[in-house]
Amino acid sequence: MNGARSLLWRWGPPVLYLGLVYGLSSVPTIPAVGIYGLDKLLHAIEYTVLGLLLSRAAGWPRSLSTRLVLIVIGVAAGAVDEWIQSHTPGRESTIGDWIADSIGVICGVQLASWLHRRRLSRPPA
């Protein structure tokens, strides 16, 4: 695979995923979640997926510094998401949502690292 196709193959999914997230954040009204705390759980899950996609794009990094960069990217993406919602009629932006987004990214990046290490430590079949 040539360089441009490889780059697109790796980084396309997280970019497309963020496009979907930002697109949904621009929708003026969404149905309210009736269960207390479920909203925060959904935010965390949404950004856990982003953390996994970022880790895949970065080649399943093992170094702490690379994982921290991915976390910063994800946390910043969550801040942009909340900013978009703050400018969308009928939507609200809260620090709690951004914190849930940030926790999700951290979980996704760390989960990806753990799964990759586990896969590498398995003996060949």
Solvent accessible surface area in square Angstrom, and as a share of the most:
residue,aa,sasa,rsa
1,M,148,0.66
2,N,94,0.48
3,G,60,0.57
4,A,75,0.58
5,R,151,0.55
6,S,33,0.21
7,L,104,0.52
8,L,128,0.64
9,W,161,0.56
10,R,93,0.34
11,W,72,0.25
12,G,11,0.10
13,P,45,0.28
14,P,2,0.01
15,V,97,0.55
16,L,136,0.68
17,Y,47,0.18
18,L,29,0.14
19,G,44,0.43
20,L,104,0.52
21,V,7,0.04
22,Y,50,0.19
23,G,40,0.39
24,L,105,0.52
25,S,4,0.02
26,S,59,0.38
27,V,60,0.35
28,P,73,0.46
29,T,97,0.56
30,I,97,0.49
31,P,118,0.74
32,A,102,0.79
33,V,61,0.35
34,G,81,0.78
35,I,122,0.62
36,Y,217,0.82
37,G,36,0.34
38,L,55,0.27
39,D,53,0.28
40,K,78,0.33
41,L,98,0.49
42,L,85,0.42
43,H,19,0.09
44,A,20,0.16
45,I,90,0.46
46,E,50,0.22
47,Y,1,0.00
48,T,28,0.16
49,V,55,0.32
50,L,1,0.00
51,G,0,0.00
52,L,50,0.25
53,L,37,0.19
54,L,6,0.03
55,S,2,0.01
56,R,62,0.23
57,A,0,0.00
58,A,28,0.22
59,G,45,0.43
60,W,90,0.32
61,P,17,0.10
62,R,161,0.59
63,S,56,0.36
64,L,110,0.55
65,S,76,0.49
66,T,48,0.28
67,R,26,0.09
68,L,93,0.46
69,V,85,0.49
70,L,5,0.03
71,I,23,0.12
72,V,101,0.58
73,I,74,0.38
74,G,0,0.00
75,V,35,0.20
76,A,53,0.41
77,A,7,0.06
78,G,0,0.00
79,A,45,0.35
80,V,69,0.40
81,D,1,0.01
82,E,10,0.05
83,W,155,0.54
84,I,33,0.17
85,Q,9,0.04
86,S,61,0.39
87,H,119,0.53
88,T,13,0.08
89,P,105,0.66
90,G,64,0.62
91,R,45,0.16
92,E,123,0.55
93,S,44,0.28
94,T,46,0.27
95,I,122,0.62
96,G,24,0.23
97,D,8,0.04
98,W,76,0.27
99,I,84,0.42
100,A,8,0.06
101,D,0,0.00
102,S,15,0.10
103,I,91,0.46
104,G,0,0.00
105,V,0,0.00
106,I,76,0.38
107,C,65,0.39
108,G,0,0.00
109,V,1,0.00
110,Q,75,0.33
111,L,71,0.35
112,A,1,0.01
113,S,5,0.03
114,W,120,0.42
115,L,80,0.40
116,H,22,0.10
117,R,113,0.41
118,R,116,0.42
119,R,147,0.54
120,L,89,0.44
121,S,87,0.56
122,R,147,0.54
123,P,114,0.72
124,P,133,0.84
125,A,155,1.20
